[in-house]
Amino acid sequence: MQTGSGDLSSAAGNENPAIGLYVHFPYCLQKCAYCDFFSVGLLSSGKQVKGAGSEQLVRFATGLLAELDARAESLSARTIDSVYFGGGTASLMPAEVIARILDAVRTSASLAQEAEITVEGNPENFTGDYLKQLHEIGITRVNVGIQTFNGRHLEAMNRFFNEERYASILEDLSSGPISNFGLDLIYGFPGQSRTEFENDLRRCLEARPAHLSVYSLTAEENTPYYAAVERGVEKAPEEDLQCELFEALPALLRPYGLHHYEVSNFARSGSECRHNLHYWNYEPYIGLGPGAHGFDGRLRYANPRNIAAWEAAPAVAPLAPHEPQNDIPLMMARLCGWISLDQFRDVARSGGLDAVAALKATRRLVQNWNRQGYCELNPDGERFRWRPAGLLDLDSRIAEWSSELTASLAIPASP
């Protein structure tokens, strides 16, 4: 493992493709029991971020601008075509703070004129006034974590629930100035029925979102929900319902113009999340903020999951080599459209694998998957896409792909 300033500029090679920039805002009102992202619940910690001049916001913005300055060399030769403000609950940030960060980004790097700039958050923050303010500072996309309209399920998961805002959020989005909005839903809450989920889905679809993310509830280790399931005081996710809905979702959403482009994501044509496609296509990105990650194609870094540690030394996260034989399948296998073997070869080469050996191993594996009914091949055999059987047990397919690529590392590198 290398250590140092966290500068990724030297590892990227001569090519400088457009990259994504992720900004991690570490605060939320209260931390959901199922959430394993780094965040600090304000209600439980006694902190607050009301107003751009609040202590927490000033310290966060100061640290973020310091990290941005420290990573300026990595950014100077790159064009940024997506910026994603996530968290935590990024919508707790006043628009003027977001504008200040974007101004600093434009100073440090080349921000594409048509860049996708997303703010993620929760219904209680995306009021009509806030949406107008975001639009005025150049935000092109918002993503709202609905999860469910059922307050009982939300409260059981310690998720902040404002019934009034949940009742009005879809109208605010539909009539607001940012037409490119996405919604998040979760299914498989303990005790949730298919009818309950379909009611959530119907309400979201009536708002005509450009993008819909639909996640199955999971009990992630080191979360309160996982601990409660292990102790037997909370039920595990409804796995039978999850399998049933996962298979049904593409057909349910297709009539609304939402196509299945990633395991958990659906979008209208042209409204796929450009920022997340950087991840899934194994492309470079920079991460800013406590708990954020970055990747240049060869090296990774992970900022400390601790606000004080990050504030004390932003941009000194250690650099570590990636593991392309594991990381490439983990990302690319999530795509639900046609996956090009030529594109895979190029990604494998840029990631440091022997492209000839990796392509040969992958081609052989894909042909086996086709025979087993996990995927289909296009007529010339140069592209594949998953069938439902492949997606239902995707973890096994990813493990097989990683194993084949690992074995290919033993093959002498081609000239």
N, C-alpha and C positions, 0 to 999 in steps of 0.2 A: 504493500500500500504506500502510495506517495502522500506526503503531507506538504502543506504550503499555503499559498494564498487562495487556493481554489480557482486559479485562472485556467480556463479550459482552452484558450486560444491556440496553444501549440499542438494540441492533440488532434485537432480537427482535420489536419491535412490541408491540401490546397483548395479543396472545394468549400464554398461557403453558401450552402443552401439557406433559404429562408427558415427562420426558427420561431418557436413559440416562447413566450415569456409568461411564467406563472408567478403570481403574487399571493403569498399565503398570509391572510389576516387571521391571527390566532384566537380571536375572541368570539364567543357566542353568548346568548342569554343564559342558556343552561345546556349542559352537555347531555345529549341523548344517550340512553343506556346501551344502544347498539353501536355507537360510533367509535371507530378506532383511529380516526384522524387526530392529529395533534390540535387540541383546542382547550381553552380555559373558559369555564362557565362564569359569567359575570355575577349572576345572582348568588351563586354559592361562594364566590371568592370575595364578594363585597366591593368589587371594582365596578367602574362604569366608563362608558365611552360616549357620553352625551355631549355633543358639540365638538367642533374641530379643535377647540382649545383644551379639551380634557387631557389630563396627564397621560393616560394610557395611549391616546391617539397621537399626542405629540411625540412620545417616546418611540412609538411604533414607526411613525413617519420618519423620524430622525434616523433610526436604525436602518430603515429600508433604503433611504437615500444614501446612507453611508455604504451599504452593501452594493447598491447600484453603482456607486462611484468606484468601488473596489473591483467590480467586475467589468468596468468600462472597456478594458482591453479585449475581453472576450466578446463584447458586444459591438465594438467599433467597426468590425469588418462584416457584420451581419445585417441583413434586413429582417426585421421582426414583422411577421404577417398575422400574428395572433397574440393578444394579451388576455389573460384570464385571471380575474380577481376572485379567489376562492378562500375557503377557510375550513373550520370556523364559520362565521357568518359574515361574509364580506359586505353584505348590504347594511351592516351597522356603521360602515364608514360614511361620513357625509360626502356629498358629491365634490365639495371643494378640496377634500383631502385626496380623493381619487384623481381629480384634475391636476393637483400638484405632482402626484406621482407620474402621471402621464407626461406632463411637461418635462420632468427629469428624464424619462425614458427617451423622449424625442431629442433631448440634448446629448444623451449618451450613445444613441444608436439611431439607425435609420428605420423609422416606423413607416411601414407601407401605407400609402394613401388609402387603400381599400382594406386596411387591416380589420380583422374581426376582433372587437374589444368587448369582452363579456364581464358582467358582474353577476355573481351567484349569491343567492340569499334566500330568505324566508318570507312568507306572506305578510308578516307583521310590519315589515320595512318597506315593501314595494307599494307605497301609496301613489296616488295619482301625481302628487307634487314631486315626490322623489323620482318617479319615472321621467317626469318632464326635466328635472335637473340633470339626470344622467344623460338624457338625449342631448341636452344643450352642451355638455362637455365632450360629446363625441362617442358615447357608449353606443355600440351597434347591436348588442345582444344582451339579454338578461336570461338567467336560468333560475327558476323558483322551485324550492323544495317543498312540494305539497305533502308528499309521502302518503297521506290518506286524509279524507275529510272527517273521519270517524274520531272524535275527540277521545273516546274511551281507549282506542288503541294507542293514540299519541301520548296520552297521559300515563298509560302503563309503561311506556318506553321513556318516560321523563322528558318528553319533547314539549317545548313551550307551545301552548295552544291558545290563540286568541280567536275565539269563535267569530267575532265581528269581522276580523280581517280575512279569515278563511271564507266567510260568506261573500266578501266583496272583491277578493283578489282577482278572480277571473275576469270580471267586468272591467276592473282597472287595467288589466293587461290588454284585453281585447280592444278597448277604446283608447289606449295610450299611444304615445308617439313612437314606441319601439316595437315594430311589428314582428321582428325576429326574436320571439321568446320561446323558451323551452320550459317544460314542466317535468318534475321528478315524481314518480310514484314508487311505493314499496308494496309488495304483496307477500303473504305468508305470515302475517301477524298471528300470534296465538289466538285461536278462536275465530279468526276471520273466515267468512264464507266466500264462495265464488260470487254470490250475488252482491255482497258488500263491495268486493273489489270492482266488479263491473259497474256498480254505481259510481265509484270514484273515477273509473275510466271514462264513463259517459260524460260526467261533468267536465272533465278535462278536455275531451274531444269537442264538446260544444263550444269551447273557447277558441278552437281552430289554432292550436299551437303549431309552430314551425318544426318543433322538435319535442320528442317525448322519451325520457329515460325511465325504464321500468326495471327495478331491481328486486331480487328476491331477498327477503330478510335472512341474515346469517348471524349466528352467534360467534362473533370473532373473539379469539382469546384476548385476555387483558381488558375486557370491557365488563361493565356491571351486568349487562344482560347475560353474557357467557357465564359469569360467576353464579347468577341466579338460576340458570338452567342446570349448572353442575350441582348446585345445592338442592335442586328439586323444588324450589319455591316459584319457579316460572317455567312455563311450557316451552318446549323447543319450537322452532318455526314449523308451520304446516307444510311439510315437504310434499305430501301427495298433491295438495292444492298447487304448490309451486310448479311441480312437473306438469300438471294439467294445464295451467295457465301459460307456462313457457311455450308449450306446443301450440296453444290456441292464439297467442298474441299476434303473430304475423297476419293471420287471416282476419282477426278482429280490427286491425289497424289499417290494413291495405285499402279498404273503401274510403278512408279519410285522407288518402294520399301520403301516408306515412310508411316508408319502406324500411325494412330491417337491414341496417348497414353494419351494426356491431352487436355483440351478444345481448347487451342490455339497452340498445339505443335504436330509435326509429326517427326518421326525419322526412320532410318533404324534399324532393329533389333540389339540390343546391343549398339546403339548409343544414347539412351535416356539420357537426361541430369541428371546425377547422383545427382548433387548438388540440382537441383530443386525438384527432387524426395524426398529429405529430407523434404522439405516444405510440399509437397502434401501428403506424408505419415505420416505427423505430427510427425516428428522425430527431435531430438535436433540439434541445430546449434548455432554457435557463430558469432556475427557480430562485425566488427571493423570499425572505421571511423565515421565521422559526419553523422548523419542520419541513421546509421546502427541499425538493431534490432538483438536480440538474444533470444533464447528459450531453456530451458533445459528439457522440458516435463511437468513442473509445473509452472515455473516462466518465465516472459518475461522482457526484458528491451529494451528501445529505446534511443539511443544516441541523443543528441541535434542536431536539424537541423540548426546548426550555427557553422561555422568553428572556430571562436574565442572562443566560449563557450566550444567547444570540446577540443581545444588545451589547454585551461586553466585547464581543469579537465577531462582528458580521463578516462573512466571506472568508473565513479561515477553515471551513470544513475540509477534512482530508479528502484527497482524490483517490479513487479506487478503480482498478480496471473492471470493466464489465465482463459478463460471461455470455458472449453472444450465442453459444450453443444452447443456453437456457433462456436467455432474455428474448431472443428473436421469436421463437415459438410462442412464448408467453404473451407477446404483444400481437404479432401478425395473425395468430390463430383466432383472435377475437373478431376479426373482420368477417362479415357475413356475405359480402359480395364476392365477385370473382377475384381470387388471389393469383397474381401472375408469378409464374416460376422465374421469368426473366427479372422481375422486380426483386424476388427473393434472392436471386443470385447476386444482384447488385448490392443489396443490403448486407448479405453475407460477406461480400468482398470488402465493403466499407467498414464492416465490423471486425475485420481481421481474420475471418475464416478463410480456408482454402475454398474458393468459390466453386471450383470444378468438383471437388469431393463432396461439398455440402449440397450442391445441386443434384448430383448423382444419387446421394442418399435420400434426399427429399423426393425426387421423382419416383424412386422405387417405393417409398412409403406411401405417397399419394396414390399410386396405382393399386397398392394393397387396400387402402381405404376405399377406393372406388369399388373394388371387388366385394368388399365387406358391407357396402351400402352406407358408409359414413360420409362420402362426398361424391360429387359428380365432376367429370372432366369435360372441358369443351372439346369440339371435334379434333383439334390438332394436339390435344393433350398438354397444352402449355399453360392452362389455367385450371384452377379447381375452386369449388365452393362447397360449403357444408350442406349436407342433408340434415333433416331433423335429428336423426340418430346420432350423427357426429356432434351436434351441438349439445344434445342432452348429456353426453358423457365427455365434454370437451377437455376436462382435466386429464383424462386418460390419453386423449389424442395429443395433448401438449407434452405429456410425459414421454410418449413414444417418439415424438419428433425430436425432443431434446436428447433422448437416448441415441437416436440415429446420428444426430449431429455430433454428439460426443464421440461416438465410435469413428466418425469420419475424421476426427482430429488425429487419429493414429495413422491415417493415410499420408504418405509423403506429400508435401505441398507441391502443387504443379508449378512449372516455371512461369 
